[in-house]
């Protein structure tokens, strides 16, 4: 049987023309780069976050590169706000094809110092908020015949990491949700995937996650590829999953972390100190066993 699939566009300009993407937390950091990349690929963009003053840079990029931006205030913990943002997006652009669940709350806190209220706050944003957004967007996508949802996770959802029990629990839930919704919504031609980025530089990341030079170096030493990631690198992967080039991919979490989450990772410094293997009798094929 002939394969009549369209040839891959792989992030070519115009590959998302006519589509609409909603990016939560799209005004800063990774969200800004994702929204910009989606827009430059041709998508209409709704940027939704708690502080609309953070959207100025994205709006300027939209003017520069020729894509439309709808700027809306949103607290993902408030279901009525989520519903209003989805409806406003459909009114403005005529539909909703892509949702990127990027809004999150994170900070370093040892578990014994973390009050229940702080734990719940992160769960409400980074887990419950993802479900509320996905459900509202999913209703629109179901009625329209399909769509794509990309959730932002983190490698420590699978590995654990000191100081982020709140976020690790939320992200582990997001990865379980990704699989469950993918299985449930495939019948509606809605794909659901997740991207799990390791340490990368973006607005505010250093202050929140490696606030001292010593901690920053300790994190860097754990990355086998020897550098922090770039938000644009993560954004490209998000856009690839959101777009039409991977139509048979759903329910998957893609880790992009320079090897940071590998078991007992050997960073460049340590790997270079592993002694070379000495020649033994096993190297001589004529040696007797």
N, C-alpha and C positions, 0 to 999 in steps of 0.2 A: 504494500500500500504506500503510495507516494506521500511524502511529508510536505504538506501545503502550508506549514508555518511560515510566517513572514520572516524575512532576514533580520538578524539582530541589529539593533541600533546602538547598543552599549554606550549610553550617555552621550549621544550625539546631539548637537543643538537642534531643537525642535522636536525631540523624541517624546516630549510630554505636552506638546501643543494641544490646546483644547481641554486639558485636564485641570482639575482643581485639587489643591493640597491644603490641608489644615495642619499646621505645626504648632503644638503647644510649647510654651517656653521658647518661642521662635525669635525673640528679640536679642538674645545674647548667647555667647558661647557656642556650643554645638548646634543649638537650635537655629541660631543666626546663619551658620554656614549651611545647614541643611536647607533652610528656606531659600537662601540665595541660590544654591545649586539647583534646586527644583525649579525656581523661577527662571534661571538662565537656560534650563532645558525646555522651557516653554509653558510651564504650569502657571495658573493663577494661584496666588498665595493668600491664605488667611493666617495671620500671625496672632496668636492669642496667648496672653499672659496677664499676670496680676497688675503689672505696671506698664501702661501703654507708652510711657515716656521712653521705655527701653526699645521701642520699635523704630525710633528715628533713623538709625543706621540702615535697617532693612528697607525702609521706605526710600531712602536716598539711593540705595543699590538698585531698587526697582526702577527708579527714574533713570538711572545711568544705563541699565541693561535692558530696559523695555519690558518689564513684567509688572502686572497689577498686584497691589498689596492691599488687603483689607485688614485694618488694625483694630483688634477688639480686646476689651478687658475680660479676663477669665480667671476665676479661682476654681480649679477642677474639683475641689471638695464640695462645691455647690451645684447640685444636679440641675437646678433651674438655669444657672448660668451656662452650663454645658449645653443644655437644650437650646438656649437662645443663640449661642455661638454657632452651632450646627445649622440652625434655621437661617440665621443671617448669612452664612456662607452660601447656602443653597439659593437664597433670594438674590444675592449679589452676582453669583457666577453660574447659576443654573444647575448645580449639582455638587457632589463631593466624591472624588475618586480615590484620594489618598489621605490617610491620617497618619501622622507621626506623633506618637506619644512620647514627648521629650521632657515635659514638665516634671520636676523632681525637687525634693528637698534633701539635703545631705550636709552633714557636719561630723567632725570627729568627736567621739564621746565614748570613753570606756563604759561597758555595760553597767558596772556598779555605780557610775556617776550619772546614768541616764534616767531621768524621771519617767514614769509611765506616760505622762502627757507629751514629752518629747518623742517617745517611741510612737505613740499614736499619731502624732502630727505627720511624721514621715510616712507611715503606713497609709494614712488618709490621702496624701498627695500622690505618692509613688506607686501605690497598689490600687486602692479604691478608686482614685481618680482615673487611672488607666482603664478600669472596667467601665466606669460611667461614660468616659469619652468613647470607648470602643462600642458600647451598646448603642449610643445615640447615632454615631456614624454608621454602625452596622445596619441600623434600620433604613437609613437612606440608601446605602449601598445595596442592600437586599432588593429594595424596590426598583433600583436602577439597573440591576443585573450584574453587579459585581463591584469589586474595588480591592484596595490593598491597604493593609495596616502594618506599620512597622513600629515596634516598641523598643525603647532604649533600656537595656539591662546593664549588668556589670559582671565581670568575671568572678567577683567574690560571692555572687549568688550561688555558685557551685563550690567554691573553694573555702569560703569563709575568710575573714580578715579582722584583726583586732581593731576595735574602735568604730565599727560600722554595723553593729548588730541590727539596728533599725533599718538601714538601707539594704543590708544583705537579705533580711527577711522579706522586705518589699520586693526586691528584684527577683528573688527565688519564686515568689508568687507570680510575678509578671511572666517569668519563663513558663511556669505551669499554665498560666492563663493563655499564653501564646499557643501552646500545643492544643489546649482544650478548645479554644475558639476556632483554631484552624480546622480541627476535626469536625466541629459542629457546623461551621459556616461554609465549608467547601461546597455544600449543596447549593449555596447562593453565589458561588463563584467569587467569594471573598477570601483572599489570601491573607494570612497573618504570620508574620515573622518577627524576629528580634535581632538587634545588633548589640553586642556586648563589648564595648570599648574599654581597653585598659587605660593607664595613665596618659593623658594628653594635655597639652597646654591650651587653656581657654580662659575667658574672662572669669576671674575669681577662683579658679581651680586651685592655684597655689596657696592662696590664703586659707581656703577651707580644708584642703586635703594634705598638703605638705607645707605647713606654715613656717618651717625653719629650714635653713640651708642644710643642716644635718639630716633632717627627715627627707628632704628632696633628694639628696645624694643616696640615701638608703633605698628609696624607691627606684632611682635610676639604676642602682647596682643590681636590682632584681629583674631588669629587662634584658634578656639575652641579646636583642638587636642593638642595645647600647644607646638608645635615645628615647625620649618621650614621643608619643604620637602627635599628629597634627589634626586639628578638628576637620580640616578639609578632607583628609584621608578617610575619616570615619563617615563624613557626609557623603562621599562618593559611594560607599557601600550601602548606606541607607537609601540613596536614590536608585541604585541598581535594583534593590529589592522592591522598592515602591513602584518602579516602572514596568514596562511590558516585556523586558528581556528575559525574565525568569518565571514564565507562567506556570511551571510545574513545581515550583518551590513554595512550600507552605509548612508551617509548624516547626520551623527550624530557628535555632539561635546561632548566629555567626559571631565568633570571637575575633576581635582584631586588637591585639595587645602587645605585639612585638615579642611574644613568648612569655609574657609576665606571669601567666597563670599555669604554665607548664609545671608538672611536679618537680620539686627541688630544682628550679631553674639554675643553670650555670650562666651567670653573667659573663660578659666579655673578659673581665679581669680574672675571674676564677677559672674560666674555661682555658685561658692561656697558661695557667699554672698546673694543669693536669699533666703529669709526666708522660713522656712518650713511651709507648709500649716497647719493652725490651724483647729482642729475638729469643725465642725458646725452641725447644726440640719439636714443638708442634709445627714450626715453620719449615722443617726439613722433611719432605715427603719420603725420604729413604730411612728416616728414623724408625726404629722398632717401637711398637706400642709398649 
